[in-house]
Amino acid sequence: MKHVVIAGGGFAGLNAAKVLGQSKRVEVTLIDRENFHLFQPLLYQVAMAVLSPADISSPIRSILSQYSNIKVFQGEVINVDPHHNRLTTDFAEFDYDYLLLACGVKHSYFGQENWEEWAPGLKTIEQAIEIRRRVLTAFEKAERNLSEEQPSKQLTFVIVGGGPTGVELAGAIGEMSRYTLARDFRRIDPASTRIILLEAGDRILPSFSDKLARRAVRDLASLGVEVRTTSKVSRISGDGVEIGSEKIYSDTVLWAAGVRAPVLARKLGVKLDSQGRIIVEPDLSQGVYPNIFVAGDLANFSHQTGRPLPGLAPVALQQGRFIAKNILREIEGNSRHNFAYRDKGQVATIGRGRAVVEMGKLKIGGFFAWLLWLIVHIYYLTGFKNRLFVIMNWALSFLTFRRGARLIVSKEWRFYERPDDGG
C-alpha cells in the first residue's frame, strides 16, 4: 500500500484527500498548521465584521472523518528530503511514496518586511481579526478625540494593492462607514471617512478587462473610495504612507499587494519563479522529483496559457483532484495525464449589490454580478452549516446594513501582570 503525504489543508490538499480517501490502495497523511480548513475568499468579510471566523472555516478532521485511510495532524512542515522521500515536521518525520505540496503562499512586502507592523496583510484568521480591531478602533479613537479639529488621521484608511482583495477591502470600509456606522456615533461623521486605494500599476484589477476595471473604479467612487494608480509606496510607518515625496497621514494602513511562497519551496533546491513558487511539469509534478506534486498558490503552472494560473479557489480545487487521480492512475499501472484547467472565471465584489464578473465572454458588473458572486462563494463553502449561517448573515446585512461581528478583541487575555522571574 502506497503512502501519500499531503502538506496543506486548503482547497488543493483537502480535495486531493477526498479523492484518495475513496481508494483502498493508499494511506494518506494530511498535515496543516491549523486544525481547520479556511475559506480564504471570504476572509475580508471577517476583517470587515460581516462574518465571524467560524462561518468560513470547518475542522479538517470533521470534513475527512468518513475516510478511514486518512490521518490528520496539526503541525508545521519544516523540511523535505526528496532524495530519501522523507518529510520533517515540528513533531515527527514521515516517509512517503508520493508527496503533495499545497502549502499556499503569504503576502510579500517586496523586501520591506518591517512594514508588516504598520500594514497587516490578509491571509489568516488572526490577521483578519487584527484588521477588524484596527479598523473599528480607529472610529472609537476618533469619537473620543475631544479636540475641535476633525480627527482626519484616525478617519483615513489606506489600502495598498488594487487587486481583488484590495478592492474588496476598500469597498467594504466605504460601505461600513457610510451605512453601518453612520447612525452609531455622535461626535464624528463616519460618512466623512477618507478611503484611499493605492495601486502601483496603471489600473486596478489588472486580471480583469479594462471595461470592468473602470466599472469598479466608478463603484468604489460611489462609496467614497479614492483610487490612485501609478502610486508606488516608498515607506510605511506609524504615521501613514509615503509615495515618493508625498505623505498620507493615516492610523490604519492595510496591505493587499503581492505574494511570495514559503521558505519550504526554496529548501527543495528546484527551479522557482520570481515569487518563489515551484515551476511544475504539465502533470503538476516537480520535474526533478516526479513523485512530488505541487498544487494551488504554490505551483507555477504556465503550460496552458503561457502565464501562471491565478491563485483562485477553483484552480486549487481542480489541481488537488487531478493530482489524486493521477496518483491512483499510476498505482494501477496506467500512465499519467496532463492537467488542463477549466476556467470558471473570476469575480470581485465592491459592496452591497456591486460586483464585477468575468466568465469567458461574459463581462458584467452591478447587481446581477453581485448575485453571481454570492452564489459562487456559497457553492464553494465547506459544509451545510457554513452555507446556512453565511446566507443568514448576508441576508441580515443586506436588508439592514447591520454587521453582527463588530467586536474589538484585545490581544491581552490576562487579568493580572505576569510575575517576575524571581517569584
HELIX and SHEET records of a PDB file:
HELIX    1   1 PHE A   11  LEU A   20  1                                  10    
HELIX    2   2 GLN A   40  LEU A   42  5                                   3    
HELIX    3   3 LEU A   43  ALA A   47  1                                   5    
HELIX    4   4 PRO A   53  ILE A   56  5                                   4    
HELIX    5   5 ILE A   60  LEU A   64  1                                   5    
HELIX    6   6 GLU A  113  GLU A  117  5                                   5    
HELIX    7   7 ILE A  125  GLU A  143  1                                  19    
HELIX    8   8 PRO A  164  GLU A  175  1                                  12    
HELIX    9   9 MET A  176  THR A  180  3                                   5    
HELIX   10  10 PRO A  190  SER A  192  5                                   3    
HELIX   11  11 ASP A  210  SER A  222  1                                  13    
HELIX   12  12 VAL A  263  LYS A  267  1                                   5    
HELIX   13  13 GLY A  296  LEU A  298  5                                   3    
HELIX   14  14 ALA A  313  ILE A  331  1                                  19    
HELIX   15  15 PHE A  367  TYR A  380  1                                  14    
HELIX   16  16 PHE A  384  THR A  400  1                                  17    
SHEET    1   A 5 ILE A  70  GLN A  74  0                                        
SHEET    2   A 5 VAL A  26  ASP A  32  1                                        
SHEET    3   A 5 LYS A   2  ALA A   7  1                                        
SHEET    4   A 5 TYR A  98  LEU A 101  1                                        
SHEET    5   A 5 ILE A 292  VAL A 294  1                                        
SHEET    1   B 2 PHE A  36  LEU A  38  0                                        
SHEET    2   B 2 SER A  57  PRO A  59 -1                                        
SHEET    1   C 3 VAL A  77  ASP A  81  0                                        
SHEET    2   C 3 ARG A  86  THR A  89 -1                                        
SHEET    3   C 3 GLU A  93  ASP A  95 -1                                        
SHEET    1   D 2 LYS A 106  HIS A 107  0                                        
SHEET    2   D 2 VAL A 259  ARG A 260 -1                                        
SHEET    1   E 4 VAL A 225  ARG A 228  0                                        
SHEET    2   E 4 ARG A 194  LEU A 198  1                                        
SHEET    3   E 4 THR A 156  VAL A 160  1                                        
SHEET    4   E 4 THR A 252  TRP A 255  1                                        
SHEET    1   F 3 ARG A 235  SER A 237  0                                        
SHEET    2   F 3 GLY A 240  ILE A 243 -1                                        
SHEET    3   F 3 GLU A 246  TYR A 249 -1                                        
SHEET    1   G 2 ILE A 278  ILE A 279  0                                        
SHEET    2   G 2 ALA A 299  ASN A 300  1                                        
SHEET    1   H 3 GLN A 346  GLY A 351  0                                        
SHEET    2   H 3 ARG A 354  MET A 359 -1                                        
SHEET    3   H 3 LEU A 362  GLY A 365 -1                                        
END                                                                             
